[in-house]
């Protein structure tokens, strides 16, 4: 996370120590592990904005940042209406909800609003400012994240009208987010292995590590320290010279790329 974003989260603490505790700028700087010049800058900007202590109850970190640092707020400089990003973020937690669906609803209410690409851009920037988790970084060619999407896709036979649900396999490179996706009828071992083969053929190369979720077709026993890899899956890894590193159980950050990708599709 950039240093300025970490510092932004200390603004309220700087103001509290200065106005409520009556501490010196030197002591505040030592307490918050920031430079005295930064403390002075925060206080000067707060005074210029006419802020008083205590801050209004509705003044959260995002609004405070936008008020004191408008040049860094990440807000578009035009009069187009912005969605309530907090509500958008909460809606995305619901099953089968995607940014595309939320954008369609947004455009229905605001026909002159942002197009889909800009809508996604502003959402990502908002998410980066409020997400306190440490960002993952990956070397090029190191990790390929594989999983099935949580939602299926209906396929209708035009002759009989029969409807079947297809599973969606995704493979995402950690460094570039370059993505391969395909539909299969099941998540069984034969489809799982076949999807890997076709994905590697599509990419034209192999990663050092493949990071799957703890799907039974790939991992026969999920364990934080010593997971058991399916023998056929292990043979595929040996054939391509790849190491399989399953995501830890109940650790969504270990597979965040595949889950993040599905939130933008639908």
Secondary structure, DSSP 4 states (H G I P E B T S, - for coil): --HHHHHHTTHHHHHIIIIIS---HHHHHHHHTS-HHHHHHHHHHHHHTT--SSPPTT--HHHHHHHH-GGGS---SSSPPPP-HHHHHHHTTSTT--HHHHHHHHHHH-TTS--HHHHHHHHHHHHHHH--SPPP---TTTEEEEEE-SS-EEEE-TTT--EEEEEEEEEEETTT--EEEEEES--SHHHHHHHHHHHHHHHTS--SEEEE---TTTEEE--SS-PEEPHHHHHHHHHHT-EE-PPPTT-GGGGHHHHHHHTT--
